[in-house]
């Protein structure tokens, strides 16, 4: 299979047509939904690579559901569908972080390339988000180590370098990450 997709549209016939095009092209449709609430639930369960989502739907529209899906990282990417190509909806979709915007009725010539592009961009976006998360964690760990060094300097009347070496040695002796050792040192001081 080329990738996992969730189709969200309040029209069952439209969902069926899209499913037929996608499965014929080798994609796996892992779920369908008729409104925004269902879309969020399906995405929580399936974590698809792409969500094809209609904007105009009852109960919860596609833009609001899309915002939640993107915020919670429930899918790699979203392509919005609409019968309208108005500037307001395209701007909203762009601001939300949508990868694509297709105007209905859909045809295979525009749908398949858009899906391919959204999968590629979605993978890149997810990799970047993971890198950002790792960097945030490293930065937080570094802040804790700096605080622990400050405590050790103050309590033991040693240099920053000696404090750092003390944390490092404890880390090796206890076979624990330096961040964990630093957290314990800081915890005592709080």
Rosetta blueprint (number, residue, H / E / L):
1 X L
2 X L
3 X L
4 X E
5 X E
6 X E
7 X E
8 X E
9 X L
10 X L
11 X L
12 X H
13 X H
14 X H
15 X H
16 X H
17 X H
18 X H
19 X H
20 X H
21 X H
22 X H
23 X H
24 X H
25 X L
26 X L
27 X L
28 X E
29 X E
30 X E
31 X E
32 X E
33 X E
34 X L
35 X L
36 X H
37 X H
38 X H
39 X H
40 X H
41 X H
42 X H
43 X H
44 X H
45 X H
46 X H
47 X L
48 X L
49 X L
50 X E
51 X E
52 X E
53 X E
54 X E
55 X L
56 X L
57 X L
58 X L
59 X L
60 X L
61 X L
62 X H
63 X H
64 X H
65 X H
66 X H
67 X H
68 X H
69 X H
70 X H
71 X H
72 X L
73 X L
74 X L
75 X L
76 X L
77 X E
78 X E
79 X E
80 X E
81 X E
82 X E
83 X L
84 X L
85 X L
86 X L
87 X H
88 X H
89 X H
90 X H
91 X H
92 X H
93 X H
94 X H
95 X H
96 X H
97 X L
98 X L
99 X L
100 X E
101 X E
102 X E
103 X E
104 X L
105 X L
106 X L
107 X L
108 X H
109 X H
110 X H
111 X H
112 X H
113 X H
114 X H
115 X H
116 X H
117 X H
118 X H
119 X H
120 X H
121 X H
122 X H
123 X H
124 X H
125 X H
126 X H
127 X H
128 X H
129 X H
130 X H
131 X H
132 X H
133 X H
134 X H
135 X H
136 X H
137 X H
138 X H
139 X H
140 X H
141 X H
142 X H
143 X H
144 X H
145 X H
146 X H
147 X H
148 X H
149 X H
150 X H
151 X H
152 X H
153 X H
154 X H
155 X H
156 X H
157 X L
158 X L
159 X L
160 X H
161 X H
162 X H
163 X H
164 X H
165 X H
166 X H
167 X H
168 X H
169 X H
170 X H
171 X H
172 X H
173 X H
174 X H
175 X L
176 X L
177 X L
178 X H
179 X H
180 X H
181 X H
182 X H
183 X H
184 X H
185 X H
186 X H
187 X H
188 X H
189 X H
190 X L
